[in-house]
């Protein structure tokens, strides 16, 4: 295979072109990952931080976490942990020493270097919905299993919207593709329809190794160049309470040894898989995440790791997961404090329990997204397109959520709170005096086109104007926009030699059987 230096220029420098294409349907904000300029909301005092830390450490020291991975057990035994069967107990000194090796920030560079993202600090990044098995849109009108066309269309939205900064897992599971080769087809689609940072599912050796190789090919990198810095990432979940399964740990170990980024996100639902109290659920979540991060740091010190939170509550009447609740918001903020205590970047989510893109879906998702902002989150998973607690992906919801994401991006722009002479505007106030207005004065005329956020989806007409225009509700407007975006979509440029090499790799791995399955 030809090395990167012999290849044509890839898709670098295409962000501007993507933004120009984006204006064909809507006038959206440019690619500009926001910096969170607000102080985080910190509901815990110092005693509370120490109490939750103590709880997490005692869980690891006294109760332990099950690791259903023999390689991990062997590594942790050599590290001096206490092993009884699959149960691993870790001393806090070991945990804190290992976690202290993880960087507080790092970058991921996808095939288009103009889409490089920095994770950590005050950086705030949004990703698409990932992994729902089902799909809903207004044309179909009901929940249906996902397929490849639906997945591709959601990937097009992922690329199209500048407020989406990384590509998560499959935006909907294409269940029409056999599980043994699904990862090959979807990664080919992701790498050719988008140029943003890529994700790999840690679900067995073959899937992880295939994805790493495809990302390497797409970037035009040698093996050494690929391993020199993070080019992609994975996200794993613990199996709460207090378990890590074999394939997810295996995938992370493979990625760690090749220098790629890892996000560890326990899925702790208070009242079901974690204590009903939020402090107890957060402590358990931290224990489940920290023990895995300690393992990865022991294997490769300094490997980029992100601590994730997916702590919410269940409906105690039905057992169904609830999202965007007051408890979800507080647990996210609490975990943000703890992430800063441990010096780790943080991941949270934009989620809801609503079944269709209605009012409930908006307020629950908005609560989730603003909790992410308040917590100091760096990576927001499922920021656009999520419904039914993660069981449905919806293009209308995707577009509705992007309106919220753009508003957050605008909210973070420091010019809104600038306080120089032009912003205080004493001359303008003096010119208008006590009985004029500001519409026509020069100060307003110089600024009116950029002074305020301009929505692409919200309708600001009065009722009569809205009614005369057809009385179109928000989700229906989003549906029409979705159709226009998909019809006019232009994929980012990619070198034809690289595209052919990706296609050849996919066909070869399919001929070899892809990844083994249980059926």
Beta strands, then each sheet from edge to edge (+ up, - down):
strand 1: 65-67
strand 2: 82-84
strand 3: 87-89
strand 4: 105-108
strand 5: 117-120
strand 6: 125-128
strand 7: 134-135
strand 8: 144-145
strand 9: 198-200
strand 10: 232-236
strand 11: 243-244
strand 12: 261-266
strand 13: 269-270
strand 14: 305-309
strand 15: 312-314
strand 16: 321-322
strand 17: 345-349
strand 18: 379-384
strand 19: 386-387
strand 20: 392-393
sheet 1: 2+ 3- 1+ 11+
sheet 2: 4+ 5-
sheet 3: 6+ 18+ 17+ 14+ 12+ 10+ 9+
sheet 4: 8+ 7- 20- 19+
sheet 5: 13+ 15+ 16-
end
